[in-house]
Amino acid sequence: MGLQKNTKYTALIISILSASLINEFIVKYIKSYYQEHTYKSVAIGMLVTVVVFVPLFSFVGKWLNKASKSYIKTGKKVASNSRTGLWISFLIALVILFALFASIRHDLDVLNDIKSLF
């Protein structure tokens, strides 16, 4: 696969994961104020997801895609080889997103867990 396609796919993956992370944060925040085990709660959760994701993908999706592409381009420039820089910057972004997902979804602190290993 060519470098241009790799850049496109890595930027897309980072954008999708970032948008999903923002949605997780907002849904978790709303659930902290309203958490009942009823059908009304399910309907409210579905409504919140739609209300969050529609503008998120139309407005923030474009911004996240631009930011992701900019991040990837910077990573390619920093390394001596564009392909190596692309993959290093992609892996760094995935590690950061992993830590944020672990924190928001499962209340896990990746940094403390890594520190406790050493």
Buried (B, 14 or more C-beta within 10 A) or exposed (E): EEEEEBBBEBBBBBBBBBBBBBBBBBBEEBEEEEEEEEEEEEEBBEEBBEEBBEEBBEEBBEEBBEBBBEBBBEBBEEBEEBEEBBBBBBEEBBEBBEBBBBBBEEEEEBEEEEEEEE
